[in-house]
């Protein structure tokens, strides 16, 4: 990564780099916390897991300096990422990147620890899963960056996770509204808070592979007719409220789908389910298509517990053991049907 940044600087770019923790560092820190306490105190948990990104930022700054690139590492709080007081799932409320600007003015490359900030009460907070994406987007908006690249091990946004669906295809472009729905549905290449912030603040994103070639995917304000994708997520289905910090994903009648992965040991009351979603611009308005997709999943031997359509998405609740099979079946069905309502012979995207 240091080599890539050094090359960008040599080419005339002035990057601000946001890093996440390396490898499984965050999971290892969470395991340490749970070994000490089955329900870790959330303030202390934030103090612990925020360490991972700080290790990365310092090492990367060292590597850049050895390559002749002046660099300065900055924590989330030093970078002016201000959040609400929710621990392990805070939301950004303001960005004041004065020290980032100072570093740029001094000819240095700022290396910012993602995933973290500081609350108005001056407590260290973390932003929940995908928090490094959010850090990058909020800084891009505050600094007026030319572009915001989100890099991962996958070359952009695909019609489904290519590691799970061999027939998935990469999307050249997708609208921010549809991408927000896809992220909400569980696609991990970009996370919901980051995409929503980009949409609300006019930031165009580019999702690309960290290492190696590839064209990536542009995520911008314009809708992309005919572009569709499938994603899935593990959620808690409950008829009761979830602990503070859980994100409500869907609600119908007394039932609610909660994203509880940021709770880290808090007691839960509900059943884990898999929710598989299809996303395309205006998809939720295509009633006949929703019925056909439901029939296709049932015809593939999948038991649908609950399902629904809204906005840009259809969603289908299945048993967690059937998650991958449901993703493949829904992707195969959409590959042969235009999301606008007419049958086609191949994939769009």
MARVO-24574 format. One record per residue (C-alpha): residue in three letters; x, y, z. Coordinates in steps of 0.2 Angstrom, whole numbers, plus 5000, padded with zeros to 4 digits. Layout:
<recs>
ALAXYZ;...
</recs>
This chain:
<recs>
UNK500050005000;UNK501450125004;UNK502150094986;UNK500550134978;UNK500350294988;UNK502150344985;UNK501750324966;UNK500150424967;UNK501150564976;UNK502550554963;UNK501250574949;UNK500550734957;UNK499150674967;UNK498850744985;UNK497950594993;UNK497150585010;UNK497250405015;UNK496050325027;UNK496550155034;UNK495650005042;UNK496349875054;UNK497449745046;UNK496749565043;UNK495749505058;UNK496449625071;UNK494649695075;UNK493949515078;UNK495449475088;UNK495249625099;UNK493349585101;UNK493849405106;UNK494949475120;UNK493549585126;UNK492349435127;UNK493649325135;UNK493749455149;UNK491849495150;UNK490349415141;UNK489549585139;UNK490949705137;UNK490649885143;UNK490349985127;UNK491450125131;UNK492950015135;UNK492549915120;UNK492750075109;UNK494450115118;UNK495049935114;UNK494449905096;UNK495050085090;UNK496850025092;UNK496849925076;UNK496650065065;UNK498050165074;UNK499250025072;UNK498950025053;UNK499050215052;UNK500750225061;UNK501550085051;UNK500950155035;UNK501650325039;UNK503350245043;UNK503350155027;UNK502950315017;UNK504350415026;UNK505550275022;UNK505050295003;UNK505450485004;UNK503550535006;UNK503250655021;UNK501750575030;UNK500850615046;UNK499650485055;UNK498050555063;UNK496750475074;UNK494950495070;UNK494850625084;UNK496350725078;UNK495550725061;UNK494050815067;UNK492750665065;UNK491450715078;UNK490050595082;UNK488550565094;UNK488850475110;UNK488350305104;UNK489750185108;UNK490150045095;UNK488950115082;UNK489150305082;UNK488550425069;UNK489550565062;UNK488750735066;UNK490150855060;UNK491850855052;UNK493150985056;UNK494750925047;UNK495951065052;UNK497450955056;UNK497150865040;UNK497251025030;UNK498751075040;UNK499650915035;UNK499250945017;UNK499751125018;UNK501451065025;UNK501650945010;UNK501250795020;UNK500150645016;UNK498850625030;UNK498550445035;UNK496950445045;UNK496350305056;UNK494550255050;UNK493150185060;UNK493350305074;UNK492950475080;UNK492650575096;UNK490950625104;UNK490350795109;UNK490750735127;UNK492550695121;UNK492350515122;UNK493250395109;UNK491850315098;UNK491850195084;UNK490650195069;UNK490150015068;UNK490449905053;UNK491049985037;UNK491550135048;UNK493150165038;UNK492150185022;UNK491150315032;UNK492750405037;UNK493350415020;UNK491750485013;UNK491450625027;UNK493250685024;UNK493050685005;UNK491550795008;UNK492350905020;UNK493950935010;UNK493050954993;UNK494050804987;UNK494150774968;UNK493650594970;UNK493350464984;UNK494050284981;UNK493450144992;UNK494649994990;UNK494349814995;UNK494849644989;UNK493449644975;UNK493549744959;UNK492049864962;UNK490249824964;UNK489549654956;UNK487849584953;UNK488149474968;UNK489649424978;UNK490749334965;UNK491449224979;UNK489749154981;UNK488949174964;UNK490149114949;UNK489049194936;UNK489049374944;UNK489649514933;UNK490449684938;UNK489449834936;UNK490249984927;UNK489150104937;UNK487650114949;UNK486650254956;UNK486950314974;UNK485050274979;UNK485150094972;UNK486850074980;UNK486150134997;UNK484850004995;UNK486149874991;UNK487249915006;UNK485749915017;UNK485349735010;UNK487049675016;UNK488249705002;UNK489949735010;UNK490949814996;UNK490149975003;UNK489250015019;UNK487550105021;UNK488150255031;UNK489550295019;UNK488450285004;UNK487050385012;UNK488250525017;UNK488950524999;UNK487250544992;UNK486750685004;UNK488350775002;UNK488650754983;UNK490150644984;UNK490450524969;UNK491250364974;UNK492350244965;UNK492450064971;UNK494049974966;UNK495249834970;UNK496549884982;UNK497949784973;UNK498049734955;UNK497149804939;UNK495249814936;UNK494049954931;UNK493049964947;UNK491250044948;UNK490750224948;UNK489350264961;UNK488550424957;UNK486950534958;UNK486250474942;UNK485050324942;UNK485650174931;UNK484150094922;UNK484349904920;UNK485649884933;UNK485249764946;UNK486149664960;UNK485749534974;UNK486449534992;UNK486049455008;UNK486249485027;UNK486049395043;UNK484849485054;UNK483849465070;UNK481949445069;UNK481049495084;UNK479349555090;UNK480249655104;UNK481349805104;UNK483249785102;UNK484549855114;UNK485250025110;UNK486450025096;UNK485449895085;UNK484949955068;UNK483149925062;UNK483149855044;UNK481349815041;UNK479749815050;UNK478049725045;UNK476649715058;UNK477449665075;UNK479049595067;UNK480649685065;UNK482249645057;UNK483749715067;UNK485549725062;UNK486449675079;UNK488249645074;UNK488849805083;UNK488049745100;UNK489549625104;UNK488749515117;UNK487249615123;UNK485749495127;UNK484549475112;UNK482749415111;UNK482349345093;UNK482849225079;UNK484349245067;UNK483749245049;UNK484449275032;UNK483649405021;UNK484049405003;UNK483749554993;UNK483649614974;UNK484049794971;UNK483749894955;UNK483050074952;UNK481150074956;UNK481149884958;UNK479949884972;UNK478549954961;UNK478649794949;UNK477249684957;UNK477149554944;UNK479049534944;UNK479049514963;UNK477749374961;UNK478849284948;UNK480349304959;UNK479449224974;UNK478849084963;UNK480549054956;UNK481349044974;UNK479948924979;UNK480148824964;UNK482048804968;UNK481448714985;UNK481748874996;UNK480448905010;UNK480049095011;UNK479649145028;UNK479249325025;UNK479449435010;UNK479049605004;UNK479449744991;UNK479849934994;UNK480750074985;UNK482149994975;UNK482149824982;UNK481349654985;UNK481749555000;UNK481449375005;UNK481749295022;UNK482449125022;UNK483349005035;UNK485149045037;UNK485648875030;UNK484848925014;UNK485649095012;UNK486849054998;UNK485648944988;UNK484349084989;UNK485649214983;UNK486049104968;UNK484249064964;UNK483749244964;UNK485249304954;UNK484849164941;UNK483049224940;UNK483549404937;UNK484849354924;UNK483449304913;UNK482149434917;UNK482349624914;UNK482049714931;UNK480849834921;UNK479749694917;UNK480149594901;UNK481049434899;UNK482849444891;UNK484049314886;UNK485549374897;UNK486149474911;UNK486149664913;UNK487349774921;
</recs>
